[in-house]
Amino acid sequence: MFGRIAHRYDLANRVLSGGIDVYWRFRLINAVRRIHPGNILDLATGSGDVALALARRLPPGREILGLDFCAPMLAEAEAKLTAGGLLPSQVRFQQGDALALAVPDGSFDAVTIAFGLRNMADRHRCLAEIRRVLRPGGTVFVLEFSQPWPIVQPLYHFHLRRIAPALAGALTGDRSAYNYLGTSIEAFPGRDAFSKEFLGAGFAAVESIGMTMGVVALHRARS
């Protein structure tokens, strides 16, 4: 499904969010910058926006790996890498499975994942893998859709069920992919319930910040 929409994925994100997805990722990048990490893994990197932004905004010497299972998405990320003038030594992209990461234990100071965790077939297993590859005291940052304020839920759900699939279908030619988008967002737990999933996977110091009337949340936890 993601392979079918890869060529218009960024455009659809900007249009469906009214451009505010750029701000959400900006908040994620700033949070990562504050902990001064060395090696960083960006899971479900997709078209590479987060990994490339980290490479541009963090001091030199960091190693950033963007990993995704979807080859067409990675092709979009590689094209941005070339066009942006960044070097493979600053950020590299690799195909892989977030439920079975082919990297040693304790390899990364930080792991980021933006709008990808809800797509995992087994969230608990993914969180366990993230904790495994983090160094002791390392930090995971999860930017994900959440449950909005009750007062805006009816309008928001109408947008997800009716407006977003029609608009995205016109942009990408694949309405079914965005029917899935709405379904996956509505099924994803709110901030408190998701925090309990982090604790259940063995993380500590779990915290979250809601944005845009609760539509999105930035979660942070330590291994």
GROMACS elastic network, one bead per residue, 0.5 to 0.9 nm:
[ bonds ]
;  ai    aj funct       b0    kb
    1     4     6  0.52708   500
    1     5     6  0.68069   500
    1     6     6  0.88015   500
    1   174     6  0.86763   500
    1   176     6  0.86614   500
    1   177     6  0.62347   500
    2     5     6  0.53424   500
    2     6     6  0.59069   500
    2     9     6  0.83163   500
    2    46     6  0.87102   500
    2    70     6  0.68934   500
    2    72     6  0.79565   500
    2    73     6  0.72733   500
    2   177     6  0.76950   500
    3     6     6  0.52274   500
    3     7     6  0.82196   500
    3    70     6  0.62416   500
    3    71     6  0.71510   500
    3    72     6  0.52080   500
    3    73     6  0.63830   500
    4     7     6  0.76249   500
    4     8     6  0.89628   500
    4    72     6  0.80979   500
    4   172     6  0.83801   500
    4   173     6  0.88590   500
    4   174     6  0.75284   500
    4   177     6  0.86715   500
    5     8     6  0.56572   500
    5     9     6  0.55988   500
    5    72     6  0.88482   500
    5    73     6  0.86370   500
    5   172     6  0.59090   500
    5   173     6  0.79134   500
    5   174     6  0.69460   500
    5   177     6  0.78641   500
    6    10     6  0.79486   500
    6    46     6  0.82983   500
    6    47     6  0.76065   500
    6    70     6  0.89843   500
    6    72     6  0.60386   500
    6    73     6  0.52656   500
    6    74     6  0.88561   500
    6    75     6  0.87631   500
    6    76     6  0.71782   500
    6   172     6  0.86904   500
    7    10     6  0.78729   500
    7    11     6  0.86538   500
    7    72     6  0.79837   500
    7    73     6  0.79270   500
    7    76     6  0.72592   500
    7   172     6  0.78897   500
    8    11     6  0.53383   500
    8    12     6  0.61313   500
    8    13     6  0.86739   500
    8   171     6  0.70381   500
    8   172     6  0.55842   500
    9    12     6  0.52566   500
    9    13     6  0.62496   500
    9    14     6  0.88209   500
    9    46     6  0.89381   500
    9    47     6  0.78608   500
    9    73     6  0.85671   500
    9   172     6  0.75397   500
   10    13     6  0.51042   500
   10    14     6  0.63242   500
   10    15     6  0.87163   500
   10    47     6  0.75570   500
   10    49     6  0.89912   500
   11    14     6  0.52713   500
   11    15     6  0.62346   500
   11    16     6  0.85549   500
   11   171     6  0.77840   500
   11   172     6  0.87079   500
   12    15     6  0.52048   500
   12    16     6  0.58827   500
   12    17     6  0.83438   500
   12   167     6  0.83774   500
   12   168     6  0.58869   500
   12   171     6  0.64635   500
   12   172     6  0.72502   500
   13    16     6  0.53806   500
   13    17     6  0.60347   500
   13    18     6  0.82103   500
   13    19     6  0.75489   500
   13    21     6  0.70538   500
   13   168     6  0.87096   500
   14    17     6  0.54599   500
   14    18     6  0.57404   500
   14    20     6  0.72985   500
   14    21     6  0.66201   500
   14    22     6  0.77905   500
   15    18     6  0.50774   500
   15    19     6  0.63168   500
   15   167     6  0.85170   500
   15   168     6  0.82752   500
   16    19     6  0.76793   500
   16    21     6  0.89983   500
   16   163     6  0.89302   500
   16   164     6  0.63903   500
   16   167     6  0.76294   500
   16   168     6  0.72768   500
   17    20     6  0.55147   500
   17    21     6  0.59368   500
   17    22     6  0.89927   500
   18    21     6  0.77021   500
   19    22     6  0.60186   500
   19    23     6  0.77777   500
   20    23     6  0.51631   500
   20    24     6  0.65149   500
   20    25     6  0.88861   500
   20   212     6  0.88576   500
   21    25     6  0.63133   500
   21    26     6  0.85140   500
   22    25     6  0.53185   500
   22    26     6  0.61599   500
   22    27     6  0.88242   500
   23    27     6  0.63073   500
   23    28     6  0.87305   500
   24    27     6  0.52621   500
   24    28     6  0.65412   500
   24    29     6  0.89111   500
   24   143     6  0.78083   500
   24   211     6  0.78239   500
   24   216     6  0.78901   500
   24   217     6  0.87273   500
   24   218     6  0.83605   500
   25    29     6  0.61779   500
   25    30     6  0.85942   500
   25    49     6  0.82847   500
   25    50     6  0.68492   500
   25    53     6  0.87765   500
   25   114     6  0.77025   500
   25   143     6  0.77499   500
   26    29     6  0.51517   500
   26    30     6  0.61921   500
   26    31     6  0.86271   500
   26    50     6  0.87678   500
   26    53     6  0.84968   500
   27    30     6  0.52144   500
   27    31     6  0.62408   500
   27    32     6  0.87824   500
   27   218     6  0.80963   500
   28    31     6  0.51789   500
   28    32     6  0.63877   500
   28    33     6  0.87450   500
   28    50     6  0.83751   500
   28   112     6  0.84106   500
   28   114     6  0.83916   500
   28   141     6  0.73800   500
   28   142     6  0.82150   500
   28   143     6  0.68862   500
   28   218     6  0.69655   500
   29    32     6  0.51641   500
   29    33     6  0.61985   500
   29    34     6  0.88380   500
   29    50     6  0.73088   500
   29    53     6  0.71939   500
   29    54     6  0.63194   500
   29    57     6  0.80068   500
   29    58     6  0.89495   500
   30    33     6  0.50244   500
   30    34     6  0.64263   500
   30    57     6  0.87895   500
   31    34     6  0.54041   500
   31    35     6  0.73097   500
   31   141     6  0.82077   500
   31   220     6  0.89231   500
   32    35     6  0.57604   500
   32    36     6  0.70672   500
   32    37     6  0.73449   500
   32    54     6  0.82622   500
   32    58     6  0.89311   500
   32   110     6  0.77979   500
   32   112     6  0.83695   500
   32   139     6  0.86996   500
   32   141     6  0.75998   500
   33    36     6  0.54100   500
   33    37     6  0.73268   500
   33    54     6  0.81382   500
   33    57     6  0.78831   500
   33    58     6  0.64835   500
   34    37     6  0.84275   500
   35   110     6  0.88191   500
   35   139     6  0.84709   500
   36    58     6  0.80415   500
   36    59     6  0.87541   500
   37    40     6  0.69660   500
   37    58     6  0.88400   500
   37    62     6  0.76414   500
   37   108     6  0.84726   500
   37   109     6  0.54986   500
   37   110     6  0.62502   500
   37   138     6  0.85473   500
   37   139     6  0.88475   500
   38    61     6  0.76370   500
   38    62     6  0.50805   500
   38    63     6  0.66506   500
   38    64     6  0.84776   500
   38   108     6  0.74672   500
   38   109     6  0.59034   500
   38   110     6  0.77686   500
   39    61     6  0.89966   500
   39    62     6  0.57131   500
   39    64     6  0.59283   500
   39    65     6  0.80637   500
   39   107     6  0.74845   500
   39   109     6  0.54937   500
   39   110     6  0.67869   500
   39   111     6  0.87923   500
   40    51     6  0.86315   500
   40    54     6  0.89081   500
   40    62     6  0.75556   500
   40    63     6  0.62657   500
   40    65     6  0.63391   500
   40    66     6  0.85577   500
   40   107     6  0.87230   500
   40   108     6  0.55230   500
   40   109     6  0.60618   500
   40   111     6  0.56780   500
   40   112     6  0.75575   500
   41    51     6  0.82219   500
   41    63     6  0.85412   500
   41    64     6  0.59143   500
   41    66     6  0.60795   500
   41    67     6  0.73953   500
   41   107     6  0.89168   500
   41   108     6  0.65668   500
   41   109     6  0.83829   500
   41   110     6  0.64648   500
   41   112     6  0.62690   500
   41   113     6  0.84976   500
   42    45     6  0.55996   500
   42    48     6  0.85966   500
   42    50     6  0.72527   500
   42    51     6  0.60359   500
   42    64     6  0.73225   500
   42    65     6  0.60718   500
   42    67     6  0.61896   500
   42    68     6  0.86839   500
   42   110     6  0.85337   500
   42   111     6  0.57685   500
   42   113     6  0.57163   500
   42   114     6  0.82619   500
   43    46     6  0.83828   500
   43    65     6  0.83504   500
   43    66     6  0.61568   500
   43    67     6  0.51394   500
   43    68     6  0.63536   500
   43    98     6  0.68094   500
   43   111     6  0.71546   500
   43   112     6  0.61194   500
   43   114     6  0.77811   500
   43   116     6  0.75913   500
   43   117     6  0.87026   500
   44    48     6  0.87959   500
   44    66     6  0.75230   500
   44    67     6  0.58912   500
   44    69     6  0.74162   500
   44    70     6  0.87297   500
   44    97     6  0.89798   500
   44    98     6  0.75221   500
   44   112     6  0.87706   500
   44   113     6  0.61333   500
   44   114     6  0.72095   500
   44   115     6  0.79423   500
   44   116     6  0.53984   500
   44   117     6  0.77985   500
   45    48     6  0.50987   500
   45    49     6  0.73588   500
   45    50     6  0.69821   500
   45    51     6  0.69018   500
   45    65     6  0.89198   500
   45    66     6  0.52696   500
   45    67     6  0.55406   500
   45    68     6  0.55495   500
   45    73     6  0.83170   500
   45    74     6  0.78982   500
   45    77     6  0.82590   500
   45    93     6  0.83224   500
   45   112     6  0.87361   500
   45   113     6  0.71056   500
   45   114     6  0.75092   500
   45   116     6  0.80568   500
   46    49     6  0.77060   500
   46    50     6  0.89938   500
   46    66     6  0.82508   500
   46    67     6  0.79014   500
   46    68     6  0.61124   500
   46    69     6  0.86184   500
   46    70     6  0.74705   500
   46    72     6  0.88019   500
   46    73     6  0.50798   500
   46    74     6  0.62134   500
   46    76     6  0.80440   500
   46    77     6  0.70458   500
   46   116     6  0.85628   500
   47    50     6  0.86632   500
   47    72     6  0.86804   500
   47    73     6  0.51190   500
   47    74     6  0.59518   500
   47    75     6  0.76368   500
   47    76     6  0.51956   500
   47    78     6  0.80595   500
   47    79     6  0.89849   500
   47    80     6  0.80613   500
   48    51     6  0.53767   500
   48    52     6  0.59313   500
   48    53     6  0.83823   500
   48    66     6  0.68502   500
   48    67     6  0.89295   500
   48    73     6  0.81659   500
   48    74     6  0.73705   500
   48    76     6  0.76056   500
   48    78     6  0.78806   500
   48    80     6  0.76595   500
   48    81     6  0.82975   500
   48    93     6  0.81359   500
   49    52     6  0.54151   500
   49    53     6  0.60686   500
   49    54     6  0.86232   500
   49    77     6  0.75893   500
   49    80     6  0.86418   500
   50    53     6  0.51050   500
   50    54     6  0.61122   500
   50    55     6  0.86232   500
   50    66     6  0.85619   500
   50   112     6  0.82082   500
   50   113     6  0.84397   500
   50   114     6  0.75919   500
   51    54     6  0.51891   500
   51    55     6  0.63178   500
   51    56     6  0.88348   500
   51    64     6  0.66418   500
   51    65     6  0.72707   500
   51    66     6  0.59170   500
   51    91     6  0.69396   500
   51    92     6  0.85848   500
   51    93     6  0.88110   500
   51   112     6  0.87000   500
   52    55     6  0.50414   500
   52    56     6  0.63129   500
   52    57     6  0.87049   500
   52    64     6  0.86175   500
   52    66     6  0.87533   500
   52    77     6  0.84443   500
   52    80     6  0.81949   500
   52    81     6  0.71775   500
   52    84     6  0.86547   500
   52    86     6  0.81905   500
   52    90     6  0.88478   500
   52    91     6  0.69714   500
   53    56     6  0.51345   500
   53    57     6  0.60884   500
   53    58     6  0.83622   500
   54    57     6  0.52499   500
   54    58     6  0.56763   500
   54    64     6  0.78134   500
   54    91     6  0.87445   500
   55    58     6  0.57560   500
   55    59     6  0.79829   500
   55    60     6  0.79744   500
   55    62     6  0.76134   500
   55    63     6  0.83284   500
   55    64     6  0.70255   500
   55    86     6  0.79025   500
   55    90     6  0.60605   500
   55    91     6  0.63516   500
   56    59     6  0.80126   500
   56    60     6  0.87348   500
   56    86     6  0.80769   500
   56    90     6  0.87878   500
   57    60     6  0.89979   500
   58    61     6  0.87096   500
   58    62     6  0.74144   500
   59    62     6  0.70453   500
   60    63     6  0.88382   500
   60    90     6  0.76458   500
   61    89     6  0.86408   500
   61    90     6  0.73374   500
   62    89     6  0.86943   500
   62    90     6  0.65633   500
   62    91     6  0.84219   500
   63    89     6  0.69934   500
   63    90     6  0.57008   500
   63    91     6  0.62599   500
   63    92     6  0.83272   500
   64    89     6  0.84216   500
   64    90     6  0.63068   500
   64    92     6  0.65149   500
   64    93     6  0.86043   500
   65    90     6  0.87523   500
   65    91     6  0.57981   500
   65    92     6  0.51832   500
   65    93     6  0.58288   500
   65    94     6  0.72803   500
   66    74     6  0.86665   500
   66    77     6  0.88665   500
   66    91     6  0.72801   500
   66    92     6  0.61501   500
   66    94     6  0.62629   500
   66    95     6  0.84836   500
   67    74     6  0.81670   500
   67    92     6  0.86053   500
   67    93     6  0.58104   500
   67    95     6  0.55885   500
   67    96     6  0.59284   500
   67    97     6  0.79727   500
   67    98     6  0.79304   500
   68    71     6  0.75572   500
   68    73     6  0.77173   500
   68    74     6  0.68794   500
   68    93     6  0.79970   500
   68    94     6  0.66967   500
   68    95     6  0.51196   500
   68    96     6  0.55484   500
   68    97     6  0.68843   500
   68    98     6  0.75534   500
   69    73     6  0.85222   500
   69    74     6  0.83496   500
   69    94     6  0.83972   500
   69    95     6  0.51459   500
   69    97     6  0.56260   500
   69    98     6  0.78201   500
   70    73     6  0.55001   500
   70    74     6  0.64770   500
   70    75     6  0.89212   500
   70    95     6  0.69610   500
   70    96     6  0.83745   500
   71    74     6  0.50305   500
   71    75     6  0.62223   500
   71    76     6  0.88419   500
   71    94     6  0.88823   500
   71    95     6  0.67176   500
   72    76     6  0.65454   500
   72    77     6  0.88459   500
   73    76     6  0.51959   500
   73    77     6  0.64721   500
   73    78     6  0.88124   500
   74    78     6  0.61055   500
   74    79     6  0.85504   500
   74    93     6  0.67801   500
   74    94     6  0.74546   500
   74    95     6  0.74228   500
   75    78     6  0.50822   500
   75    79     6  0.62307   500
   75    80     6  0.87626   500
   76    79     6  0.51531   500
   76    80     6  0.64482   500
   76    81     6  0.87686   500
   77    80     6  0.51595   500
   77    81     6  0.62402   500
   77    82     6  0.87909   500
   77    93     6  0.75007   500
   78    82     6  0.62918   500
   78    83     6  0.85955   500
   78    92     6  0.82749   500
   78    93     6  0.71061   500
   79    82     6  0.52482   500
   79    83     6  0.61417   500
   79    84     6  0.84928   500
   80    83     6  0.50018   500
   80    84     6  0.58009   500
   80    85     6  0.85903   500
   80    86     6  0.89156   500
   81    84     6  0.52412   500
   81    85     6  0.64976   500
   81    86     6  0.57410   500
   81    87     6  0.75492   500
   81    88     6  0.81005   500
   81    91     6  0.81534   500
   81    92     6  0.85100   500
   82    85     6  0.55881   500
   82    86     6  0.66705   500
   82    87     6  0.80034   500
   83    86     6  0.79985   500
   84    87     6  0.89916   500
   86    89     6  0.83496   500
   86    90     6  0.67528   500
   86    91     6  0.75341   500
   87    90     6  0.53857   500
   87    91     6  0.67431   500
   87    92     6  0.82639   500
   88    91     6  0.51434   500
   88    92     6  0.51643   500
   88    93     6  0.84975   500
   89    92     6  0.70403   500
   96    99     6  0.89286   500
   96   100     6  0.80457   500
   96   101     6  0.68138   500
   96   102     6  0.73863   500
   97   100     6  0.54205   500
   97   101     6  0.58154   500
   97   102     6  0.79117   500
   98   101     6  0.54423   500
   98   102     6  0.88389   500
   98   120     6  0.79897   500
   98   125     6  0.87765   500
   98   126     6  0.60205   500
   98   129     6  0.73222   500
   98   130     6  0.81797   500
   99   120     6  0.78824   500
   99   121     6  0.84018   500
   99   122     6  0.75068   500
   99   123     6  0.85009   500
   99   125     6  0.59999   500
   99   127     6  0.84969   500
   99   128     6  0.85106   500
   99   129     6  0.64427   500
   99   130     6  0.88403   500
  100   103     6  0.88645   500
  100   125     6  0.85218   500
  100   126     6  0.79387   500
  100   129     6  0.68329   500
  101   104     6  0.83001   500
  101   129     6  0.67390   500
  101   130     6  0.84079   500
  101   133     6  0.80754   500
  103   106     6  0.87491   500
  103   107     6  0.70334   500
  103   133     6  0.70082   500
  104   107     6  0.59379   500
  104   132     6  0.82814   500
  104   133     6  0.64115   500
  105   108     6  0.85734   500
  105   131     6  0.87203   500
  105   132     6  0.53557   500
  105   134     6  0.69714   500
  105   135     6  0.75358   500
  106   109     6  0.79579   500
  106   131     6  0.83114   500
  106   132     6  0.63194   500
  106   136     6  0.69987   500
  106   138     6  0.86059   500
  107   132     6  0.86406   500
  107   133     6  0.52771   500
  107   134     6  0.59164   500
  107   135     6  0.61469   500
  108   111     6  0.69356   500
  108   133     6  0.61516   500
  108   135     6  0.57496   500
  108   138     6  0.72440   500
  108   139     6  0.89283   500
  109   133     6  0.88005   500
  109   134     6  0.58913   500
  109   135     6  0.56795   500
  109   136     6  0.83499   500
  109   137     6  0.79538   500
  109   139     6  0.65598   500
  109   140     6  0.86724   500
  110   134     6  0.65692   500
  110   135     6  0.81609   500
  110   138     6  0.55910   500
  110   140     6  0.56040   500
  110   141     6  0.76392   500
  111   130     6  0.70082   500
  111   131     6  0.89697   500
  111   133     6  0.85923   500
  111   134     6  0.72236   500
  111   138     6  0.81479   500
  111   139     6  0.65086   500
  111   141     6  0.62489   500
  111   142     6  0.83856   500
  112   139     6  0.86083   500
  112   140     6  0.58413   500
  112   142     6  0.59316   500
  112   143     6  0.79354   500
  113   116     6  0.60521   500
  113   117     6  0.68416   500
  113   140     6  0.81158   500
  113   141     6  0.64676   500
  113   142     6  0.50440   500
  113   143     6  0.62934   500
  113   144     6  0.81762   500
  114   117     6  0.74737   500
  114   141     6  0.82306   500
  114   142     6  0.58944   500
  114   144     6  0.59924   500
  114   218     6  0.89853   500
  115   118     6  0.69946   500
  115   119     6  0.80606   500
  115   142     6  0.77892   500
  115   143     6  0.59086   500
  115   145     6  0.67695   500
  116   119     6  0.54399   500
  116   120     6  0.70825   500
  116   142     6  0.85725   500
  116   143     6  0.83192   500
  116   144     6  0.72810   500
  117   120     6  0.54468   500
  117   121     6  0.89813   500
  117   123     6  0.65948   500
  117   126     6  0.78314   500
  117   127     6  0.87797   500
  117   142     6  0.76884   500
  117   143     6  0.86337   500
  117   144     6  0.72863   500
  118   121     6  0.82104   500
  118   122     6  0.89741   500
  118   123     6  0.71968   500
  118   144     6  0.76001   500
  118   145     6  0.83712   500
  118   184     6  0.66916   500
  118   185     6  0.75561   500
  118   187     6  0.87141   500
  118   188     6  0.65083   500
  119   122     6  0.86511   500
  119   123     6  0.83407   500
  119   184     6  0.73935   500
  120   123     6  0.56388   500
  120   125     6  0.88951   500
  120   126     6  0.72028   500
  121   125     6  0.87366   500
  121   126     6  0.86477   500
  122   125     6  0.54010   500
  122   126     6  0.63387   500
  122   127     6  0.88179   500
  123   126     6  0.50126   500
  123   127     6  0.61434   500
  123   128     6  0.85277   500
  123   197     6  0.85367   500
  124   127     6  0.51260   500
  124   128     6  0.61257   500
  124   129     6  0.86495   500
  124   197     6  0.71346   500
  124   198     6  0.82797   500
  124   200     6  0.81416   500
  124   201     6  0.65360   500
  125   129     6  0.62124   500
  125   130     6  0.86351   500
  125   201     6  0.83516   500
  126   129     6  0.50993   500
  126   130     6  0.62185   500
  126   131     6  0.86732   500
  127   131     6  0.61927   500
  127   132     6  0.85805   500
  127   197     6  0.84321   500
  127   198     6  0.71606   500
  127   201     6  0.62379   500
  127   202     6  0.88892   500
  127   203     6  0.88982   500
  128   131     6  0.51314   500
  128   132     6  0.61767   500
  128   133     6  0.88566   500
  128   201     6  0.57184   500
  128   202     6  0.78348   500
  129   133     6  0.63508   500
  129   134     6  0.86636   500
  130   133     6  0.54280   500
  130   134     6  0.62570   500
  130   140     6  0.75487   500
  130   223     6  0.87530   500
  131   134     6  0.52361   500
  131   135     6  0.80931   500
  131   136     6  0.87756   500
  131   138     6  0.83884   500
  131   139     6  0.87911   500
  131   140     6  0.80848   500
  131   201     6  0.78054   500
  131   202     6  0.77014   500
  131   203     6  0.73405   500
  131   222     6  0.84339   500
  131   223     6  0.56952   500
  132   135     6  0.78551   500
  132   223     6  0.83893   500
  134   137     6  0.77715   500
  134   138     6  0.53623   500
  134   139     6  0.72544   500
  134   140     6  0.80494   500
  134   222     6  0.88520   500
  134   223     6  0.66464   500
  135   138     6  0.50619   500
  135   139     6  0.84595   500
  135   223     6  0.73249   500
  136   139     6  0.88921   500
  136   222     6  0.82298   500
  136   223     6  0.58149   500
  137   222     6  0.56788   500
  137   223     6  0.51632   500
  138   221     6  0.84534   500
  138   222     6  0.55621   500
  138   223     6  0.54354   500
  139   220     6  0.69151   500
  139   221     6  0.56759   500
  139   223     6  0.62664   500
  140   219     6  0.80313   500
  140   220     6  0.56993   500
  140   221     6  0.54761   500
  140   222     6  0.63621   500
  140   223     6  0.77307   500
  141   218     6  0.70030   500
  141   219     6  0.56646   500
  141   221     6  0.68872   500
  142   217     6  0.81030   500
  142   218     6  0.57836   500
  142   220     6  0.64503   500
  142   221     6  0.88108   500
  143   216     6  0.72580   500
  143   217     6  0.59587   500
  143   219     6  0.62992   500
  143   220     6  0.88563   500
  144   185     6  0.89176   500
  144   215     6  0.88047   500
  144   216     6  0.57231   500
  144   217     6  0.57050   500
  144   218     6  0.66108   500
  144   219     6  0.80142   500
  145   148     6  0.88387   500
  145   185     6  0.62053   500
  145   186     6  0.88792   500
  145   188     6  0.75520   500
  145   190     6  0.86778   500
  145   214     6  0.83661   500
  145   215     6  0.58495   500
  145   217     6  0.62029   500
  145   218     6  0.88142   500
  146   185     6  0.70705   500
  146   186     6  0.81416   500
  146   188     6  0.65941   500
  146   189     6  0.66136   500
  146   190     6  0.52212   500
  146   191     6  0.66216   500
  146   210     6  0.81330   500
  146   214     6  0.63835   500
  146   215     6  0.52806   500
  146   217     6  0.59313   500
  147   150     6  0.83732   500
  147   153     6  0.79409   500
  147   185     6  0.80905   500
  147   186     6  0.73779   500
  147   188     6  0.76342   500
  147   189     6  0.70005   500
  147   190     6  0.50070   500
  147   191     6  0.75554   500
  147   214     6  0.60745   500
  147   215     6  0.58098   500
  147   216     6  0.75830   500
  147   217     6  0.88050   500
  148   151     6  0.81810   500
  148   152     6  0.66223   500
  148   153     6  0.59644   500
  148   156     6  0.78840   500
  148   190     6  0.82810   500
  148   210     6  0.87848   500
  148   212     6  0.82284   500
  148   213     6  0.57627   500
  148   216     6  0.76644   500
  149   152     6  0.56696   500
  149   153     6  0.63492   500
  149   213     6  0.57312   500
  149   214     6  0.56579   500
  149   215     6  0.76667   500
  150   153     6  0.51302   500
  150   154     6  0.79319   500
  151   154     6  0.74664   500
  151   155     6  0.86262   500
  152   155     6  0.56176   500
  152   156     6  0.60109   500
  152   157     6  0.85857   500
  152   213     6  0.77882   500
  153   157     6  0.59054   500
  153   158     6  0.84060   500
  154   157     6  0.53160   500
  154   158     6  0.62007   500
  154   159     6  0.86955   500
  155   158     6  0.50710   500
  155   159     6  0.62549   500
  155   160     6  0.87742   500
  156   159     6  0.50537   500
  156   160     6  0.63194   500
  156   161     6  0.87154   500
  156   215     6  0.84795   500
  157   161     6  0.60455   500
  157   162     6  0.83150   500
  157   182     6  0.78856   500
  157   186     6  0.77594   500
  158   161     6  0.52307   500
  158   162     6  0.57077   500
  158   163     6  0.70850   500
  158   164     6  0.88338   500
  159   162     6  0.54935   500
  159   164     6  0.57589   500
  159   165     6  0.85607   500
  159   182     6  0.86535   500
  160   163     6  0.63248   500
  160   164     6  0.52963   500
  160   165     6  0.70893   500
  160   178     6  0.83814   500
  160   179     6  0.78597   500
  160   181     6  0.77376   500
  160   183     6  0.80581   500
  160   185     6  0.84362   500
  160   186     6  0.85626   500
  161   164     6  0.67179   500
  161   165     6  0.67415   500
  161   166     6  0.89415   500
  161   178     6  0.88220   500
  161   179     6  0.68537   500
  161   182     6  0.60388   500
  161   183     6  0.79851   500
  162   165     6  0.60693   500
  162   166     6  0.65293   500
  162   167     6  0.88192   500
  162   179     6  0.87035   500
  163   166     6  0.54264   500
  163   167     6  0.60694   500
  163   168     6  0.84163   500
  164   167     6  0.52236   500
  164   168     6  0.57914   500
  164   169     6  0.81077   500
  164   175     6  0.88474   500
  164   178     6  0.68714   500
  164   179     6  0.80865   500
  164   181     6  0.88172   500
  164   182     6  0.79881   500
  165   168     6  0.52048   500
  165   169     6  0.56595   500
  165   170     6  0.84599   500
  165   174     6  0.85688   500
  165   175     6  0.52926   500
  165   176     6  0.73161   500
  165   177     6  0.78695   500
  165   179     6  0.55369   500
  165   180     6  0.87934   500
  165   181     6  0.82837   500
  165   182     6  0.80528   500
  166   169     6  0.50949   500
  166   170     6  0.63381   500
  166   171     6  0.88175   500
  166   175     6  0.64113   500
  166   178     6  0.83318   500
  166   179     6  0.89562   500
  167   170     6  0.52536   500
  167   171     6  0.64332   500
  167   172     6  0.87858   500
  167   175     6  0.82119   500
  168   172     6  0.58996   500
  168   173     6  0.75768   500
  168   174     6  0.73680   500
  168   175     6  0.63183   500
  168   177     6  0.86550   500
  168   178     6  0.66003   500
  169   172     6  0.53240   500
  169   176     6  0.75887   500
  169   177     6  0.81252   500
  169   178     6  0.72486   500
  170   173     6  0.55116   500
  170   174     6  0.76446   500
  170   175     6  0.74972   500
  171   174     6  0.81291   500
  171   175     6  0.89800   500
  172   175     6  0.75785   500
  174   177     6  0.58317   500
  174   178     6  0.74237   500
  175   178     6  0.54249   500
  175   179     6  0.64174   500
  175   180     6  0.88992   500
  176   180     6  0.64094   500
  176   181     6  0.87062   500
  177   180     6  0.52266   500
  177   181     6  0.64636   500
  178   182     6  0.64340   500
  178   183     6  0.85682   500
  179   182     6  0.54923   500
  179   183     6  0.64435   500
  179   184     6  0.87684   500
  180   183     6  0.50648   500
  180   184     6  0.60105   500
  180   185     6  0.85244   500
  181   184     6  0.53199   500
  181   185     6  0.62325   500
  181   186     6  0.87218   500
  182   185     6  0.52007   500
  182   186     6  0.61933   500
  182   187     6  0.86299   500
  183   186     6  0.53309   500
  183   187     6  0.62597   500
  183   188     6  0.87750   500
  184   187     6  0.52008   500
  184   188     6  0.62398   500
  185   188     6  0.52705   500
  185   189     6  0.85934   500
  186   189     6  0.81307   500
  188   194     6  0.83902   500
  189   192     6  0.79314   500
  189   193     6  0.57057   500
  189   194     6  0.56511   500
  190   193     6  0.55559   500
  190   194     6  0.60310   500
  190   195     6  0.85691   500
  190   214     6  0.89269   500
  190   217     6  0.88021   500
  191   194     6  0.51909   500
  191   195     6  0.60772   500
  191   196     6  0.87971   500
  191   207     6  0.89357   500
  191   208     6  0.68413   500
  191   209     6  0.84144   500
  191   210     6  0.79516   500
  191   214     6  0.89023   500
  191   217     6  0.71536   500
  191   219     6  0.81411   500
  192   195     6  0.51216   500
  192   196     6  0.65673   500
  192   208     6  0.86154   500
  193   196     6  0.52411   500
  193   197     6  0.67446   500
  194   197     6  0.50507   500
  194   198     6  0.67170   500
  194   199     6  0.89551   500
  194   219     6  0.87916   500
  195   198     6  0.52132   500
  195   199     6  0.65221   500
  195   200     6  0.87008   500
  195   206     6  0.63428   500
  195   207     6  0.71996   500
  195   208     6  0.77934   500
  195   219     6  0.78813   500
  195   221     6  0.88314   500
  196   199     6  0.50212   500
  196   200     6  0.60571   500
  196   201     6  0.86405   500
  196   206     6  0.86532   500
  197   201     6  0.62857   500
  197   202     6  0.88463   500
  197   203     6  0.89185   500
  198   201     6  0.51406   500
  198   202     6  0.65818   500
  198   203     6  0.54638   500
  198   204     6  0.77002   500
  198   206     6  0.70808   500
  198   221     6  0.73644   500
  199   202     6  0.51487   500
  199   203     6  0.50264   500
  199   204     6  0.63255   500
  199   205     6  0.87816   500
  199   206     6  0.73831   500
  199   221     6  0.88248   500
  200   203     6  0.73530   500
  202   223     6  0.71682   500
  203   206     6  0.70548   500
  203   221     6  0.60665   500
  203   222     6  0.55733   500
  204   221     6  0.58498   500
  204   222     6  0.51984   500
  204   223     6  0.63130   500
  205   220     6  0.78555   500
  205   221     6  0.54266   500
  205   222     6  0.58873   500
  205   223     6  0.86906   500
  206   219     6  0.73400   500
  206   220     6  0.57636   500
  206   222     6  0.70246   500
  207   218     6  0.84336   500
  207   219     6  0.58189   500
  207   220     6  0.53980   500
  207   221     6  0.64767   500
  208   217     6  0.64349   500
  208   218     6  0.54322   500
  208   220     6  0.61290   500
  208   221     6  0.87409   500
  209   214     6  0.86578   500
  209   216     6  0.85591   500
  209   217     6  0.54297   500
  209   218     6  0.52231   500
  209   219     6  0.65615   500
  209   220     6  0.87757   500
  210   213     6  0.71818   500
  210   215     6  0.73767   500
  210   216     6  0.59738   500
  210   218     6  0.65273   500
  210   219     6  0.87467   500
  211   214     6  0.51454   500
  211   215     6  0.63732   500
  211   216     6  0.53103   500
  211   217     6  0.57592   500
  211   218     6  0.78389   500
  212   215     6  0.55937   500
  212   216     6  0.65302   500
  212   217     6  0.86714   500
  213   216     6  0.78867   500
  214   217     6  0.66185   500
